[in-house]
Amino acid sequence: MRIIAEIPHSQFKISVFSWNSKYIIKIELGNFEQAFKLREDEVSGLEDIKKLLTDSFLEKSLKNFIEMRSAFSESLSKL
């Protein structure tokens, strides 16, 4: 797996990788991460990938992170 780019963002660490004829978009916030895979033929390159990262998409990703943290904290509190 090789890194293609790191896309600047005020809240997230966003990295784009190339692996096995796929692009992997990894969004990180604290100890949590979300990964999205695309076949290389679904987009024409990095510029198309950047276009996917709309404000709406990233807001939904933030909501996912909040849900992930909540679920993890709930599970961890039961130990």
N, C-alpha and C positions, 0 to 999 in steps of 0.2 A: 504494500500500500504506500502510495506516495502522496504527499501533500501538494495540492494545486494552488491553494490560496487561503489566506486568512482574511475574512471580510470584517472590517471595523464596525463595531456597534457599541452603543453606550451601555447596554445592559448585559449582552451576551458575548461569549467567545464563539465565533462562527468560523468553522474550518471546512474546507472542501478537499476531498481526497479522490484519487483515482485508483480503482482496484477491480480486477477481473471484468473489464469492459463495463464498469459502472462508476458513476460518481456517487460519493457519499457526502451528504451535507450533515455535519455534526454541529449541534447547537448546545452550548454548555452554560449552565448557571449554577455557581457554587459546586456542590457535590453531585449534581444531577446532569444528565445529558440526554438529548434526543437525537436520533440519527434517521436520515431519510435517504433511501437509495433510488437512483435513477439509472436506467440503461443509457449508455453514451449516445445511442441513436435517438433518445427522447428529447434531447436538447442539442443546440449547436455549439455549446461551450460555456465558458465561465460567465459571459454576459447574460445568457439565458438563465443560468442558475441565479445570478444576482436579481434578475427580474422576478423570480419566484419568491424572493424574500420580501414580500410586501409588508406594510405596516399591519394589515389585517392578519396575515399568516403569523407574524411574530407576536402579535397580541394573543393569538390562540396558543402559540407555543408557551407564552408566559402562563396562561391559565393551566396548561398541561403541567408545567413545572410546579405550580401551586398545588395541584391535585396530587402529583407525585410526592411532594414533600409531606403533605397531609397523610397520605396512605402510609408512607414510610414511618413517619413519626408515630402514628397510631400503632403500627405493628411493633415498632421498637419499644414503645411504652409497655407492651405486654411481656417483655422479657423479664 
